[in-house]
Amino acid sequence: MDRKTLDRLLSATGVVLAIVLVLGGVLLTWAGNFAGGQVSQQLKAQGITMPEGEAISSLASQADRDALEPFAGQPLSSGKQAKAFADHYILAHMNAASDGRTYEEVSGEYTQLSADAKTTEDGIALGNLRETLFMGNTLRSILLTAYAFGTMGQLATIGAIVAFVGGVVLLALSFLGFRHSRKVAVKNEAAGSAAVPATA
């Protein structure tokens, strides 16, 4: 295979790959926008406002306060806010209420109580705590799912940018390859003409 044919073959392959990358970039852009839009829309519909002021300063952990401070008072509408609210506000209150015990541990304690013990003040309090932890875990699960989808949307957007850049680079390289194949063709024609002896 001569150099001109090789250049054209490689350049044509580059164009095809560039088209594939651009199409992939378009799909990834759509996916990123869809995921981000859905997460924002669904979170806004809940009407949750991020904690501020005393609600933050009263938290025992400095890590919790630091995680919530950037979003103080904002409407909850993004995956990052959802994660902060779930992991540093809801969980902090759950741990404070249960002395660090999980729902599974509290539920186990409650189910081991006798029927009579469940009707006592302590039994009722333990049952209420169990229900509170269950609701907290449910809300955290919803918020963290929103965070996961929001993160996937962001990754899709990054992937789209990489695909578009790769497509442009391949198109540029393919253009250079086609131009080089033309130069080789012209050079070969010139060399062929020079090799033909002049006739009398």
Secondary structure, DSSP 8 states (H G I E B T S, - for coil): --HHHHHHHHHHHHHHHHHHHHHHHHHHHHHHHHHHHHHHHHHHHTT-B---THHHHT-S-HHHHHHHGGGTT-B--SHHHHHHHIIIIIHHHHHHHHTT--HHHHHHHHHHS-HHHHTSHHHHHHHHHHHHHHHHHHHHHHHHHHHHHHHHHHHHHHHHHHHHHHHHHHHHHHHHHHHHHHHHHHHHHHHHHHHS----
